[in-house]
Amino acid sequence: MNCRRGPSGHGEKLSVGRPDPIELARARSWWGIDVAAPFAADSVSAVVTGTISGLVYEACPHTETTVIALEFGTVALEEFVDALRGDHRLHLYPTSEMDFVAVKKQIRDAFYVDTDLWRGMVPAQFRSAVGQAMVRLK
């Protein structure tokens, strides 16, 4: 299935720090060579600015940093885009309570897959990534 961030439940590891080859290399040594970097054009994600990870650089300007994010696959791209369009339309043209509830469910489902398998895969990959970081920080 062509999903938003790869297969449903799969966490794409993204280097979301500075567009720095040294930081990317360090992230790959910590979390594996499959760490993708939007700035290096090897990720399905776009370069995003203004995220909370950027605060690390402001708060600790002289600290060596290694920042990643996990983006989890959810639904097919077409479903995801339809959900975003519906939510946008709802903000522009408020409508009935029934339509509101349906659109909000569609947008939730685009970001969160309500199955036992997905709910199991996401925290397991998160715990694995945190464990890998803890080993490097000892």
N, CA, C and O atoms as a printed pandas DataFrame, in Angstrom:
     atom_number atom_name residue_name chain_id  residue_number  x_coord  y_coord  z_coord
0              1         N          MET        A               1    0.849   -1.181    0.000
1              2        CA          MET        A               1    0.000    0.000    0.000
2              3         C          MET        A               1    0.890    1.239    0.000
3              4         O          MET        A               1    1.849    1.306    0.769
4              5         N          ASN        A               2    0.596    2.198   -0.832
5              6        CA          ASN        A               2    1.292    3.482   -0.846
6              7         C          ASN        A               2    0.746    4.339    0.273
7              8         O          ASN        A               2   -0.329    4.922    0.126
8              9         N          CYS        A               3    1.448    4.435    1.382
9             10        CA          CYS        A               3    0.950    5.173    2.536
10            11         C          CYS        A               3    1.693    6.486    2.684
11            12         O          CYS        A               3    2.698    6.744    2.021
12            13         N          ARG        A               4    1.171    7.293    3.564
13            14        CA          ARG        A               4    1.694    8.632    3.771
14            15         C          ARG        A               4    3.191    8.624    4.065
15            16         O          ARG        A               4    3.929    9.397    3.453
16            17         N          ARG        A               5    3.649    7.809    4.947
17            18        CA          ARG        A               5    5.061    7.757    5.314
18            19         C          ARG        A               5    5.560    6.322    5.207
19            20         O          ARG        A               5    6.213    5.816    6.120
20            21         N          GLY        A               6    5.257    5.685    4.121
21            22        CA          GLY        A               6    5.645    4.292    3.963
22            23         C          GLY        A               6    4.529    3.384    4.434
23            24         O          GLY        A               6    3.403    3.837    4.642
24            25         N          PRO        A               7    4.827    2.116    4.603
25            26        CA          PRO        A               7    3.789    1.162    4.999
26            27         C          PRO        A               7    3.136    1.544    6.328
27            28         O          PRO        A               7    3.781    2.120    7.205
28            29         N          SER        A               8    1.881    1.226    6.463
29            30        CA          SER        A               8    1.141    1.550    7.684
30            31         C          SER        A               8    1.858    0.989    8.907
31            32         O          SER        A               8    2.162   -0.203    8.972
32            33         N          GLY        A               9    2.124    1.864    9.873
33            34        CA          GLY        A               9    2.783    1.469   11.108
34            35         C          GLY        A               9    4.294    1.534   11.073
35            36         O          GLY        A               9    4.938    1.450   12.118
36            37         N          HIS        A              10    4.874    1.683    9.890
37            38        CA          HIS        A              10    6.331    1.778    9.780
38            39         C          HIS        A              10    6.771    3.194   10.126
39            40         O          HIS        A              10    6.222    4.165    9.605
40            41         N          GLY        A              11    7.759    3.311   11.004
41            42        CA          GLY        A              11    8.292    4.618   11.367
42            43         C          GLY        A              11    9.505    4.963   10.526
43            44         O          GLY        A              11   10.539    4.300   10.612
44            45         N          GLU        A              12    9.376    5.998    9.715
45            46        CA          GLU        A              12   10.536    6.486    8.982
46            47         C          GLU        A              12   11.342    7.355    9.942
47            48         O          GLU        A              12   10.813    8.297   10.532
48            49         N          LYS        A              13   12.613    7.036   10.092
49            50        CA          LYS        A              13   13.497    7.811   10.958
50            51         C          LYS        A              13   14.021    8.991   10.149
51            52         O          LYS        A              13   14.657    8.817    9.110
52            53         N          LEU        A              14   13.742   10.188   10.641
53            54        CA          LEU        A              14   14.112   11.402    9.917
54            55         C          LEU        A              14   15.104   12.228   10.714
55            56         O          LEU        A              14   14.877   12.516   11.889
56            57         N          SER        A              15   16.190   12.606   10.085
57            58        CA          SER        A              15   17.102   13.564   10.673
58            59         C          SER        A              15   16.465   14.937   10.473
59            60         O          SER        A              15   16.409   15.448    9.354
60            61         N          VAL        A              16   15.991   15.522   11.555
61            62        CA          VAL        A              16   15.276   16.803   11.457
62            63         C          VAL        A              16   16.058   17.944   12.092
63            64         O          VAL        A              16   15.512   19.010   12.377
64            65         N          GLY        A              17   17.332   17.704   12.303
65            66        CA          GLY        A              17   18.174   18.759   12.843
66            67         C          GLY        A              17   18.616   19.696   11.737
67            68         O          GLY        A              17   17.943   19.848   10.718
68            69         N          ARG        A              18   19.734   20.304   11.954
69            70        CA          ARG        A              18   20.288   21.199   10.932
70            71         C          ARG        A              18   20.648   20.409    9.685
71            72         O          ARG        A              18   20.931   19.214    9.774
72            73         N          PRO        A              19   20.644   21.045    8.539
73            74        CA          PRO        A              19   21.070   20.350    7.316
74            75         C          PRO        A              19   22.594   20.202    7.313
75            76         O          PRO        A              19   23.300   20.848    6.539
76            77         N          ASP        A              20   23.067   19.345    8.190
77            78        CA          ASP        A              20   24.493   19.197    8.446
78            79         C          ASP        A              20   24.903   17.746    8.203
79            80         O          ASP        A              20   24.416   16.850    8.893
80            81         N          PRO        A              21   25.786   17.496    7.236
81            82        CA          PRO        A              21   26.202   16.117    6.949
82            83         C          PRO        A              21   26.833   15.412    8.156
83            84         O          PRO        A              21   26.715   14.193    8.282
84            85         N          ILE        A              22   27.490   16.150    9.033
85            86        CA          ILE        A              22   28.110   15.540   10.218
86            87         C          ILE        A              22   27.027   15.069   11.190
87            88         O          ILE        A              22   27.104   13.963   11.724
88            89         N          GLU        A              23   26.022   15.914   11.416
89            90        CA          GLU        A              23   24.920   15.506   12.303
90            91         C          GLU        A              23   24.158   14.325   11.700
91            92         O          GLU        A              23   23.761   13.414   12.426
92            93         N          LEU        A              24   23.953   14.331   10.389
93            94        CA          LEU        A              24   23.284   13.219    9.721
94            95         C          LEU        A              24   24.098   11.932    9.872
95            96         O          LEU        A              24   23.532   10.876   10.153
96            97         N          ALA        A              25   25.387   12.008    9.692
97            98        CA          ALA        A              25   26.250   10.824    9.847
98            99         C          ALA        A              25   26.175   10.288   11.279
99           100         O          ALA        A              25   26.135    9.076   11.492
100          101         N          ARG        A              26   26.158   11.193   12.250
101          102        CA          ARG        A              26   26.054   10.776   13.650
102          103         C          ARG        A              26   24.693   10.111   13.896
103          104         O          ARG        A              26   24.620    9.086   14.573
104          105         N          ALA        A              27   23.627   10.686   13.355
105          106        CA          ALA        A              27   22.291   10.088   13.507
106          107         C          ALA        A              27   22.260    8.684   12.906
107          108         O          ALA        A              27   21.671    7.771   13.484
108          109         N          ARG        A              28   22.884    8.518   11.765
109          110        CA          ARG        A              28   22.919    7.193   11.127
110          111         C          ARG        A              28   23.765    6.209   11.934
111          112         O          ARG        A              28   23.477    5.012   11.947
112          113         N          SER        A              29   24.805    6.703   12.607
113          114        CA          SER        A              29   25.608    5.797   13.438
114          115         C          SER        A              29   24.834    5.388   14.693
115          116         O          SER        A              29   25.055    4.299   15.222
116          117         N          TRP        A              30   23.944    6.235   15.170
117          118        CA          TRP        A              30   23.140    5.933   16.354
118          119         C          TRP        A              30   21.940    5.046   16.025
119          120         O          TRP        A              30   21.686    4.052   16.705
120          121         N          TRP        A              31   21.204    5.418   14.973
121          122        CA          TRP        A              31   19.914    4.778   14.696
122          123         C          TRP        A              31   19.903    3.917   13.435
123          124         O          TRP        A              31   18.894    3.270   13.155
124          125         N          GLY        A              32   20.975    3.888   12.678
125          126        CA          GLY        A              32   21.041    3.035   11.498
126          127         C          GLY        A              32   21.121    3.828   10.208
127          128         O          GLY        A              32   20.774    5.008   10.158
128          129         N          ILE        A              33   21.584    3.159    9.170
129          130        CA          ILE        A              33   21.781    3.829    7.888
130          131         C          ILE        A              33   20.470    4.196    7.206
131          132         O          ILE        A              33   20.465    4.916    6.208
132          133         N          ASP        A              34   19.348    3.696    7.751
133          134        CA          ASP        A              34   18.057    4.040    7.160
134          135         C          ASP        A              34   17.505    5.367    7.667
135          136         O          ASP        A              34   16.371    5.717    7.339
136          137         N          VAL        A              35   18.278    6.118    8.461
137          138        CA          VAL        A              35   17.853    7.468    8.847
138          139         C          VAL        A              35   17.855    8.316    7.580
139          140         O          VAL        A              35   18.884    8.462    6.920
140          141         N          ALA        A              36   16.708    8.866    7.252
141          142        CA          ALA        A              36   16.572    9.693    6.050
142          143         C          ALA        A              36   16.673   11.168    6.430
143          144         O          ALA        A              36   16.446   11.543    7.580
144          145         N          ALA        A              37   17.010   11.982    5.464
145          146        CA          ALA        A              37   17.134   13.416    5.711
146          147         C          ALA        A              37   16.436   14.174    4.599
147          148         O          ALA        A              37   16.848   14.099    3.441
148          149         N          PRO        A              38   15.376   14.907    4.938
149          150        CA          PRO        A              38   14.702   15.693    3.901
150          151         C          PRO        A              38   15.648   16.629    3.156
151          152         O          PRO        A              38   15.489   16.822    1.950
152          153         N          PHE        A              39   16.624   17.212    3.841
153          154        CA          PHE        A              39   17.551   18.129    3.177
154          155         C          PHE        A              39   18.458   17.398    2.188
155          156         O          PHE        A              39   18.995   18.009    1.263
156          157         N          ALA        A              40   18.627   16.091    2.384
157          158        CA          ALA        A              40   19.473   15.312    1.479
158          159         C          ALA        A              40   18.653   14.650    0.375
159          160         O          ALA        A              40   19.192   13.890   -0.430
160          161         N          ALA        A              41   17.353   14.937    0.335
161          162        CA          ALA        A              41   16.433   14.433   -0.694
162          163         C          ALA        A              41   16.340   12.914   -0.714
163          164         O          ALA        A              41   16.116   12.320   -1.768
164          165         N          ASP        A              42   16.511   12.275    0.455
165          166        CA          ASP        A              42   16.351   10.825    0.508
166          167         C          ASP        A              42   15.203   10.425    1.434
167          168         O          ASP        A              42   15.210    9.345    2.024
168          169         N          SER        A              43   14.228   11.309    1.548
169          170        CA          SER        A              43   13.082   11.081    2.413
170          171         C          SER        A              43   11.802   11.463    1.678
171          172         O          SER        A              43   11.810   12.305    0.780
172          173         N          VAL        A              44   10.693   10.822    2.079
173          174        CA          VAL        A              44    9.404   11.219    1.510
174          175         C          VAL        A              44    8.911   12.518    2.140
175          176         O          VAL        A              44    7.967   13.131    1.644
176          177         N          SER        A              45    9.547   12.934    3.226
177          178        CA          SER        A              45    9.148   14.158    3.924
178          179         C          SER        A              45    9.782   15.388    3.285
179          180         O          SER        A              45   10.862   15.322    2.698
180          181         N          ALA        A              46    9.093   16.490    3.412
181          182        CA          ALA        A              46    9.628   17.765    2.944
182          183         C          ALA        A              46   10.458   18.403    4.062
183          184         O          ALA        A              46   10.303   18.052    5.231
184          185         N          VAL        A              47   11.317   19.316    3.707
185          186        CA          VAL        A              47   12.051   20.086    4.705
186          187         C          VAL        A              47   11.040   20.959    5.445
187          188         O          VAL        A              47   10.262   21.686    4.827
188          189         N          VAL        A              48   11.062   20.879    6.769
189          190        CA          VAL        A              48   10.125   21.630    7.602
190          191         C          VAL        A              48   10.931   22.549    8.506
191          192         O          VAL        A              48   11.942   22.138    9.077
192          193         N          THR        A              49   10.485   23.785    8.635
193          194        CA          THR        A              49   11.163   24.727    9.533
194          195         C          THR        A              49   10.200   25.153   10.635
195          196         O          THR        A              49    8.986   24.986   10.519
196          197         N          GLY        A              50   10.759   25.701   11.692
197          198        CA          GLY        A              50    9.940   26.207   12.776
198          199         C          GLY        A              50    9.423   25.129   13.713
199          200         O          GLY        A              50    8.441   25.355   14.420
200          201         N          THR        A              51   10.056   23.968   13.737
201          202        CA          THR        A              51    9.616   22.896   14.620
202          203         C          THR        A              51   10.229   23.051   16.000
203          204         O          THR        A              51   11.146   23.847   16.201
204          205         N          ILE        A              52    9.718   22.291   16.936
205          206        CA          ILE        A              52   10.232   22.353   18.306
206          207         C          ILE        A              52   11.688   21.898   18.385
207          208         O          ILE        A              52   12.424   22.324   19.275
208          209         N          SER        A              53   12.104   21.034   17.460
209          210        CA          SER        A              53   13.500   20.581   17.492
210          211         C          SER        A              53   14.470   21.738   17.263
211          212         O          SER        A              53   15.614   21.687   17.716
212          213         N          GLY        A              54   14.026   22.766   16.572
213          214        CA          GLY        A              54   14.868   23.934   16.361
214          215         C          GLY        A              54   15.225   24.661   17.647
215          216         O          GLY        A              54   16.238   25.358   17.708
216          217         N          LEU        A              55   14.403   24.504   18.670
217          218        CA          LEU        A              55   14.677   25.139   19.956
218          219         C          LEU        A              55   15.934   24.591   20.615
219          220         O          LEU        A              55   16.584   25.284   21.398
220          221         N          VAL        A              56   16.275   23.347   20.296
221          222        CA          VAL        A              56   17.484   22.748   20.854
222          223         C          VAL        A              56   18.699   23.586   20.486
223          224         O          VAL        A              56   19.579   23.817   21.315
224          225         N          TYR        A              57   18.740   24.032   19.261
225          226        CA          TYR        A              57   19.889   24.813   18.794
226          227         C          TYR        A              57   19.921   26.199   19.429
227          228         O          TYR        A              57   20.994   26.737   19.700
228          229         N          GLU        A              58   18.752   26.771   19.665
229          230        CA          GLU        A              58   18.692   28.087   20.313
230          231         C          GLU        A              58   19.048   27.987   21.793
231          232         O          GLU        A              58   19.790   28.819   22.315
232          233         N          ALA        A              59   18.517   26.970   22.466
233          234        CA          ALA        A              59   18.733   26.827   23.899
234          235         C          ALA        A              59   20.152   26.356   24.230
235          236         O          ALA        A              59   20.695   26.706   25.278
236          237         N          CYS        A              60   20.735   25.582   23.358
237          238        CA          CYS        A              60   22.064   25.001   23.604
238          239         C          CYS        A              60   22.956   25.217   22.390
239          240         O          CYS        A              60   23.321   24.255   21.716
240          241         N          PRO        A              61   23.310   26.463   22.102
241          242        CA          PRO        A              61   24.010   26.751   20.844
242          243         C          PRO        A              61   25.389   26.114   20.706
243          244         O          PRO        A              61   25.875   25.954   19.587
244          245         N          HIS        A              62   26.029   25.749   21.807
245          246        CA          HIS        A              62   27.387   25.202   21.727
246          247         C          HIS        A              62   27.417   23.703   22.029
247          248         O          HIS        A              62   28.475   23.148   22.328
248          249         N          THR        A              63   26.273   23.061   21.952
249          250        CA          THR        A              63   26.166   21.643   22.269
250          251         C          THR        A              63   26.090   20.814   20.995
251          252         O          THR        A              63   25.411   21.190   20.039
252          253         N          GLU        A              64   26.787   19.687   20.987
253          254        CA          GLU        A              64   26.679   18.758   19.869
254          255         C          GLU        A              64   25.290   18.129   19.926
255          256         O          GLU        A              64   24.905   17.560   20.947
256          257         N          THR        A              65   24.548   18.229   18.846
257          258        CA          THR        A              65   23.174   17.731   18.834
258          259         C          THR        A              65   22.990   16.662   17.767
259          260         O          THR        A              65   23.690   16.617   16.756
260          261         N          THR        A              66   22.011   15.805   18.043
261          262        CA          THR        A              66   21.624   14.772   17.091
262          263         C          THR        A              66   20.118   14.602   17.259
263          264         O          THR        A              66   19.658   14.038   18.252
264          265         N          VAL        A              67   19.356   15.090   16.288
265          266        CA          VAL        A              67   17.898   15.146   16.420
266          267         C          VAL        A              67   17.244   14.313   15.325
267          268         O          VAL        A              67   17.538   14.474   14.140
268          269         N          ILE        A              68   16.338   13.408   15.752
269          270        CA          ILE        A              68   15.532   12.689   14.762
270          271         C          ILE        A              68   14.062   12.782   15.146
271          272         O          ILE        A              68   13.713   13.128   16.274
272          273         N          ALA        A              69   13.231   12.470   14.195
273          274        CA          ALA        A              69   11.791   12.330   14.412
274          275         C          ALA        A              69   11.376   11.018   13.766
275          276         O          ALA        A              69   12.058   10.516   12.873
276          277         N          LEU        A              70   10.278   10.476   14.210
277          278        CA          LEU        A              70    9.698    9.288   13.585
278          279         C          LEU        A              70    8.385    9.689   12.941
279          280         O          LEU        A              70    7.513   10.249   13.606
280          281         N          GLU        A              71    8.237    9.411   11.663
281          282        CA          GLU        A              71    6.999    9.659   10.919
282          283         C          GLU        A              71    6.413    8.300   10.582
283          284         O          GLU        A              71    7.058    7.490    9.915
284          285         N          PHE        A              72    5.188    8.045   11.041
285          286        CA          PHE        A              72    4.596    6.718   10.876
286          287         C          PHE        A              72    3.621    6.663    9.717
287          288         O          PHE        A              72    2.814    7.571    9.518
288          289         N          GLY        A              73    3.709    5.587    8.962
289          290        CA          GLY        A              73    2.772    5.341    7.866
290          291         C          GLY        A              73    1.358    5.189    8.414
291          292         O          GLY        A              73    1.143    4.586    9.465
292          293         N          THR        A              74    0.410    5.743    7.687
293          294        CA          THR        A              74   -0.984    5.670    8.127
294          295         C          THR        A              74   -1.849    5.121    7.008
295          296         O          THR        A              74   -2.056    3.911    6.919
296          297         N          VAL        A              75   -2.350    5.992    6.162
297          298        CA          VAL        A              75   -3.285    5.605    5.099
298          299         C          VAL        A              75   -2.699    5.959    3.739
299          300         O          VAL        A              75   -1.677    6.639    3.645
300          301         N          ALA        A              76   -3.357    5.491    2.699
301          302        CA          ALA        A              76   -2.919    5.812    1.339
302          303         C          ALA        A              76   -2.894    7.326    1.144
303          304         O          ALA        A              76   -3.698    8.052    1.729
304          305         N          LEU        A              77   -1.971    7.786    0.325
305          306        CA          LEU        A              77   -1.793    9.217    0.093
306          307         C          LEU        A              77   -3.097    9.898   -0.328
307          308         O          LEU        A              77   -3.406   10.994    0.141
308          309         N          GLU        A              78   -3.857    9.253   -1.208
309          310        CA          GLU        A              78   -5.116    9.845   -1.679
310          311         C          GLU        A              78   -6.083   10.073   -0.515
311          312         O          GLU        A              78   -6.744   11.109   -0.445
312          313         N          GLU        A              79   -6.163    9.093    0.404
313          314        CA          GLU        A              79   -7.032    9.237    1.585
314          315         C          GLU        A              79   -6.542   10.373    2.475
315          316         O          GLU        A              79   -7.337   11.139    3.020
316          317         N          PHE        A              80   -5.227   10.470    2.613
317          318        CA          PHE        A              80   -4.640   11.503    3.451
318          319         C          PHE        A              80   -4.953   12.898    2.899
319          320         O          PHE        A              80   -5.356   13.794    3.639
320          321         N          VAL        A              81   -4.762   13.063    1.596
321          322        CA          VAL        A              81   -5.033   14.357    0.958
322          323         C          VAL        A              81   -6.525   14.689    1.038
323          324         O          VAL        A              81   -6.888   15.837    1.297
324          325         N          ASP        A              82   -7.382   13.708    0.820
325          326        CA          ASP        A              82   -8.826   13.936    0.942
326          327         C          ASP        A              82   -9.197   14.414    2.343
327          328         O          ASP        A              82  -10.035   15.302    2.497
328          329         N          ALA        A              83   -8.575   13.827    3.361
329          330        CA          ALA        A              83   -8.849   14.237    4.738
330          331         C          ALA        A              83   -8.417   15.681    4.974
331          332         O          ALA        A              83   -9.134   16.452    5.611
332          333         N          LEU        A              84   -7.255   16.040    4.463
333          334        CA          LEU        A              84   -6.776   17.427    4.616
334          335         C          LEU        A              84   -7.699   18.406    3.892
335          336         O          LEU        A              84   -8.011   19.480    4.407
336          337         N          ARG        A              85   -8.128   18.020    2.699
337          338        CA          ARG        A              85   -9.056   18.886    1.951
338          339         C          ARG        A              85  -10.367   19.069    2.701
339          340         O          ARG        A              85  -10.890   20.179    2.793
340          341         N          GLY        A              86  -10.891   17.976    3.232
341          342        CA          GLY        A              86  -12.145   18.058    3.983
342          343         C          GLY        A              86  -12.021   18.960    5.192
343          344         O          GLY        A              86  -12.915   19.756    5.479
344          345         N          ASP        A              87  -10.906   18.835    5.904
345          346        CA          ASP        A              87  -10.685   19.673    7.082
346          347         C          ASP        A              87  -10.553   21.141    6.687
347          348         O          ASP        A              87  -11.084   22.023    7.361
348          349         N          HIS        A              88   -9.851   21.391    5.604
349          350        CA          HIS        A              88   -9.693   22.768    5.113
350          351         C          HIS        A              88  -11.054   23.358    4.715
351          352         O          HIS        A              88  -11.382   24.492    5.063
352          353         N          ARG        A              89  -11.829   22.561    3.981
353          354        CA          ARG        A              89  -13.164   23.006    3.565
354          355         C          ARG        A              89  -14.032   23.329    4.783
355          356         O          ARG        A              89  -14.768   24.315    4.793
356          357         N          LEU        A              90  -13.931   22.485    5.804
357          358        CA          LEU        A              90  -14.728   22.687    7.014
358          359         C          LEU        A              90  -14.386   24.014    7.691
359          360         O          LEU        A              90  -15.266   24.691    8.222
360          361         N          HIS        A              91  -13.107   24.381    7.668
361          362        CA          HIS        A              91  -12.704   25.659    8.268
362          363         C          HIS        A              91  -13.177   26.847    7.437
363          364         O          HIS        A              91  -13.487   27.905    7.985
364          365         N          LEU        A              92  -13.234   26.680    6.129
365          366        CA          LEU        A              92  -13.693   27.763    5.267
366          367         C          LEU        A              92  -15.210   27.900    5.249
367          368         O          LEU        A              92  -15.751   29.005    5.228
368          369         N          TYR        A              93  -15.880   26.757    5.257
369          370        CA          TYR        A              93  -17.338   26.737    5.121
370          371         C          TYR        A              93  -17.951   25.850    6.201
371          372         O          TYR        A              93  -18.313   24.705    5.929
372          373         N          PRO        A              94  -18.070   26.371    7.432
373          374        CA          PRO        A              94  -18.668   25.569    8.498
374          375         C          PRO        A              94  -20.030   25.026    8.059
375          376         O          PRO        A              94  -20.797   25.697    7.369
376          377         N          THR        A              95  -20.297   23.807    8.478
377          378        CA          THR        A              95  -21.509   23.131    8.016
378          379         C          THR        A              95  -22.185   22.415    9.176
379          380         O          THR        A              95  -21.982   22.782   10.333
380          381         N          SER        A              96  -22.967   21.421    8.885
381          382        CA          SER        A              96  -23.739   20.716    9.904
382          383         C          SER        A              96  -22.846   19.972   10.887
383          384         O          SER        A              96  -21.692   19.662   10.590
384          385         N          GLU        A              97  -23.401   19.692   12.061
385          386        CA          GLU        A              97  -22.692   18.935   13.090
386          387         C          GLU        A              97  -22.315   17.547   12.570
387          388         O          GLU        A              97  -21.233   17.042   12.872
388          389         N          MET        A              98  -23.194   16.939   11.800
389          390        CA          MET        A              98  -22.932   15.605   11.262
390          391         C          MET        A              98  -21.724   15.636   10.319
391          392         O          MET        A              98  -20.865   14.758   10.384
392          393         N          ASP        A              99  -21.659   16.633    9.455
393          394        CA          ASP        A              99  -20.530   16.767    8.540
394          395         C          ASP        A              99  -19.251   17.047    9.327
395          396         O          ASP        A              99  -18.193   16.503    9.013
396          397         N          PHE        A             100  -19.351   17.891   10.341
397          398        CA          PHE        A             100  -18.208   18.226   11.189
398          399         C          PHE        A             100  -17.618   16.961   11.807
399          400         O          PHE        A             100  -16.406   16.748   11.752
400          401         N          VAL        A             101  -18.464   16.129   12.391
401          402        CA          VAL        A             101  -18.014   14.899   13.038
402          403         C          VAL        A             101  -17.356   13.961   12.019
403          404         O          VAL        A             101  -16.313   13.374   12.304
404          405         N          ALA        A             102  -17.954   13.820   10.849
405          406        CA          ALA        A             102  -17.408   12.933    9.814
406          407         C          ALA        A             102  -16.042   13.414    9.335
407          408         O          ALA        A             102  -15.124   12.611    9.170
408          409         N          VAL        A             103  -15.904   14.713    9.113
409          410        CA          VAL        A             103  -14.633   15.261    8.636
410          411         C          VAL        A             103  -13.563   15.126    9.715
411          412         O          VAL        A             103  -12.423   14.778    9.405
412          413         N          LYS        A             104  -13.899   15.387   10.948
413          414        CA          LYS        A             104  -12.928   15.270   12.038
414          415         C          LYS        A             104  -12.500   13.818   12.236
415          416         O          LYS        A             104  -11.340   13.566   12.564
416          417         N          LYS        A             105  -13.393   12.869   12.049
417          418        CA          LYS        A             105  -13.025   11.453   12.115
418          419         C          LYS        A             105  -12.084   11.112   10.964
419          420         O          LYS        A             105  -11.111   10.383   11.157
420          421         N          GLN        A             106  -12.362   11.629    9.774
421          422        CA          GLN        A             106  -11.517   11.360    8.609
422          423         C          GLN        A             106  -10.102   11.914    8.829
423          424         O          GLN        A             106   -9.125   11.253    8.477
424          425         N          ILE        A             107   -9.979   13.112    9.403
425          426        CA          ILE        A             107   -8.652   13.699    9.621
426          427         C          ILE        A             107   -7.913   12.931   10.720
427          428         O          ILE        A             107   -6.703   12.728   10.626
428          429         N          ARG        A             108   -8.633   12.505   11.758
429          430        CA          ARG        A             108   -8.009   11.706   12.816
430          431         C          ARG        A             108   -7.489   10.397   12.230
431          432         O          ARG        A             108   -6.363    9.990   12.515
432          433         N          ASP        A             109   -8.301    9.745   11.418
433          434        CA          ASP        A             109   -7.914    8.471   10.821
434          435         C          ASP        A             109   -6.724    8.611    9.874
435          436         O          ASP        A             109   -5.999    7.641    9.648
436          437         N          ALA        A             110   -6.516    9.795    9.324
437          438        CA          ALA        A             110   -5.377   10.034    8.431
438          439         C          ALA        A             110   -4.062   10.092    9.209
439          440         O          ALA        A             110   -2.996    9.832    8.651
440          441         N          PHE        A             111   -4.138   10.432   10.492
441          442        CA          PHE        A             111   -2.937   10.546   11.313
442          443         C          PHE        A             111   -2.767    9.411   12.310
443          444         O          PHE        A             111   -1.677    9.208   12.844
444          445         N          TYR        A             112   -3.852    8.662   12.565
445          446        CA          TYR        A             112   -3.839    7.627   13.595
446          447         C          TYR        A             112   -4.668    6.450   13.114
447          448         O          TYR        A             112   -5.870    6.583   12.885
448          449         N          VAL        A             113   -4.025    5.292   12.960
449          450        CA          VAL        A             113   -4.718    4.091   12.505
450          451         C          VAL        A             113   -5.176    3.322   13.744
451          452         O          VAL        A             113   -4.354    2.849   14.529
452          453         N          ASP        A             114   -6.475    3.202   13.909
453          454        CA          ASP        A             114   -7.040    2.620   15.123
454          455         C          ASP        A             114   -7.156    1.094   15.011
455          456         O          ASP        A             114   -8.252    0.533   14.980
456          457         N          THR        A             115   -5.980    0.443   14.951
457          458        CA          THR        A             115   -5.943   -1.019   14.950
458          459         C          THR        A             115   -4.932   -1.468   15.998
459          460         O          THR        A             115   -4.006   -0.729   16.334
460          461         N          ASP        A             116   -5.113   -2.679   16.511
461          462        CA          ASP        A             116   -4.172   -3.212   17.492
462          463         C          ASP        A             116   -2.757   -3.281   16.917
463          464         O          ASP        A             116   -1.786   -2.969   17.606
464          465         N          LEU        A             117   -2.647   -3.690   15.655
465          466        CA          LEU        A             117   -1.334   -3.813   15.030
466          467         C          LEU        A             117   -0.617   -2.465   14.989
467          468         O          LEU        A             117    0.538   -2.372   15.406
468          469         N          TRP        A             118   -1.281   -1.421   14.496
469          470        CA          TRP        A             118   -0.664   -0.098   14.383
470          471         C          TRP        A             118   -0.315    0.436   15.770
471          472         O          TRP        A             118    0.780    0.955   15.985
472          473         N          ARG        A             119   -1.265    0.304   16.720
473          474        CA          ARG        A             119   -1.017    0.799   18.082
474          475         C          ARG        A             119    0.122    0.045   18.754
475          476         O          ARG        A             119    0.749    0.575   19.672
476          477         N          GLY        A             120    0.401   -1.175   18.320
477          478        CA          GLY        A             120    1.539   -1.912   18.858
478          479         C          GLY        A             120    2.851   -1.542   18.199
479          480         O          GLY        A             120    3.888   -1.456   18.857
480          481         N          MET        A             121    2.797   -1.323   16.890
481          482        CA          MET        A             121    4.017   -1.024   16.140
482          483         C          MET        A             121    4.613    0.332   16.506
483          484         O          MET        A             121    5.831    0.462   16.624
484          485         N          VAL        A             122    3.776    1.327   16.684
485          486        CA          VAL        A             122    4.265    2.692   16.918
486          487         C          VAL        A             122    5.056    2.795   18.228
487          488         O          VAL        A             122    6.202    3.245   18.197
488          489         N          PRO        A             123    4.493    2.396   19.377
489          490        CA          PRO        A             123    5.292    2.525   20.604
490          491         C          PRO        A             123    6.517    1.608   20.635
491          492         O          PRO        A             123    7.526    1.947   21.253
492          493         N          ALA        A             124    6.436    0.455   19.977
493          494        CA          ALA        A             124    7.594   -0.444   19.953
494          495         C          ALA        A             124    8.767    0.212   19.234
495          496         O          ALA        A             124    9.907    0.116   19.689
496          497         N          GLN        A             125    8.494    0.875   18.118
497          498        CA          GLN        A             125    9.570    1.550   17.379
498          499         C          GLN        A             125   10.084    2.767   18.141
499          500         O          GLN        A             125   11.275    3.074   18.100
500          501         N          PHE        A             126    9.190    3.451   18.831
501          502        CA          PHE        A             126    9.593    4.591   19.654
502          503         C          PHE        A             126   10.532    4.120   20.765
503          504         O          PHE        A             126   11.589    4.713   20.981
504          505         N          ARG        A             127   10.145    3.050   21.470
505          506        CA          ARG        A             127   10.990    2.527   22.552
506          507         C          ARG        A             127   12.361    2.101   22.020
507          508         O          ARG        A             127   13.382    2.329   22.668
508          509         N          SER        A             128   12.375    1.494   20.861
509          510        CA          SER        A             128   13.636    1.079   20.250
510          511         C          SER        A             128   14.531    2.287   19.976
511          512         O          SER        A             128   15.724    2.256   20.278
512          513         N          ALA        A             129   13.963    3.347   19.407
513          514        CA          ALA        A             129   14.747    4.551   19.102
514          515         C          ALA        A             129   15.265    5.211   20.366
515          516         O          ALA        A             129   16.406    5.671   20.399
516          517         N          VAL        A             130   14.450    5.263   21.402
517          518        CA          VAL        A             130   14.898    5.849   22.673
518          519         C          VAL        A             130   16.009    5.000   23.271
519          520         O          VAL        A             130   16.992    5.535   23.784
520          521         N          GLY        A             131   15.861    3.685   23.209
521          522        CA          GLY        A             131   16.899    2.802   23.723
522          523         C          GLY        A             131   18.223    2.981   22.998
523          524         O          GLY        A             131   19.284    2.983   23.622
524          525         N          GLN        A             132   18.161    3.132   21.673
525          526        CA          GLN        A             132   19.383    3.364   20.897
526          527         C          GLN        A             132   20.044    4.674   21.304
527          528         O          GLN        A             132   21.270    4.751   21.386
528          529         N          ALA        A             133   19.248    5.695   21.559
529          530        CA          ALA        A             133   19.812    6.983   21.992
530          531         C          ALA        A             133   20.444    6.850   23.375
531          532         O          ALA        A             133   21.524    7.389   23.615
532          533         N          MET        A             134   19.784    6.140   24.281
533          534        CA          MET        A             134   20.304    5.990   25.634
534          535         C          MET        A             134   21.668    5.285   25.647
535          536         O          MET        A             134   22.552    5.637   26.429
536          537         N          VAL        A             135   21.822    4.292   24.775
537          538        CA          VAL        A             135   23.103    3.582   24.676
538          539         C          VAL        A             135   24.206    4.563   24.281
539          540         O          VAL        A             135   25.311    4.495   24.818
540          541         N          ARG        A             136   23.920    5.473   23.351
541          542        CA          ARG        A             136   24.923    6.425   22.876
542          543         C          ARG        A             136   25.212    7.523   23.888
543          544         O          ARG        A             136   26.296    8.107   23.877
544          545         N          LEU        A             137   24.252    7.811   24.764
545          546        CA          LEU        A             137   24.426    8.904   25.716
546          547         C          LEU        A             137   25.090    8.478   27.008
547          548         O          LEU        A             137   25.368    9.323   27.858
548          549         N          LYS        A             138   25.355    7.193   27.183
549          550        CA          LYS        A             138   25.992    6.714   28.428
550          551         C          LYS        A             138   27.372    7.269   28.604
551          552         O          LYS        A             138   28.038    6.965   29.594
